């Protein structure tokens, strides 16, 4: 069962209706080496994705900002020619 919502592995999820596949989530520390039992939880896809969403959004924003910064550097070089 999902440790957060109780959805049963292999059965339809009570909210989404999709078949539940439990995954292991790093709850407090995302580093792969932080694998203590206090940091791991068995979660359904819905709970795992909701838990990971803020971090994914921050990483996506950082990638976009890095790309835009690189584009600005190249644009300035072209402008100075």
C-alpha positions in Angstrom: 0.0 0.0 0.0 1.0 3.6 -0.6 2.3 5.0 2.7 0.6 8.3 2.1 -2.8 7.6 0.6 -3.2 3.8 1.2 -3.8 2.9 -2.5 -3.1 -0.8 -3.0 -0.4 -2.1 -5.3 -1.8 -3.7 -8.5 -5.3 -2.4 -7.9 -7.1 0.6 -9.3 -6.2 3.8 -7.6 -9.2 5.2 -5.6 -8.8 8.7 -7.2 -7.3 8.2 -10.6 -8.6 4.7 -11.5 -5.2 3.8 -13.0 -3.5 0.6 -11.8 -1.2 1.3 -8.9 2.5 0.6 -9.1 4.3 1.4 -5.9 7.7 3.1 -6.2 10.3 4.1 -3.7 10.6 7.8 -3.0 13.4 9.8 -1.3 11.2 11.8 1.0 13.6 14.3 2.7 16.9 14.0 0.9 16.9 13.4 -2.9 20.5 12.1 -3.1 20.7 8.4 -4.1 23.1 7.7 -1.3 20.6 8.9 1.3 18.9 5.6 1.4 18.1 5.2 5.1 14.7 3.8 5.9 13.7 7.1 7.5 14.2 8.8 4.1 12.4 6.2 1.9 8.7 5.7 1.4 6.7 3.3 -0.8 4.4 5.6 -2.8 1.9 5.3 -5.6 2.5 7.2 -8.8 0.2 10.0 -7.8 1.8 10.7 -4.4 5.3 10.3 -5.8 4.7 12.7 -8.7 3.0 15.2 -6.4 6.0 15.0 -4.0 8.6 15.4 -6.7 6.7 18.2 -8.7 8.1 21.2 -6.8 11.7 20.0 -7.3 11.1 19.2 -11.0 9.6 22.7 -11.5 12.7 24.4 -9.8 15.1 22.4 -11.9 13.2 23.2 -15.1 13.2 26.9 -14.3 16.9 26.8 -13.6 17.6 25.1 -17.0 15.5 27.6 -18.8 17.2 30.5 -17.1 20.6 29.0 -17.9 19.7 28.6 -21.6 18.3 32.2 -21.7 21.5 33.4 -20.1 23.6 31.6 -22.7 21.4 33.1 -25.5 21.9 36.5 -24.1 25.7 36.0 -24.1 25.6 35.0 -27.7 23.3 37.8 -28.6 25.6 40.4 -27.0 28.6 38.9 -29.0 26.6 39.2 -32.2 25.7 42.8 -31.3 29.3 43.8 -30.7 30.5 42.7 -34.1 
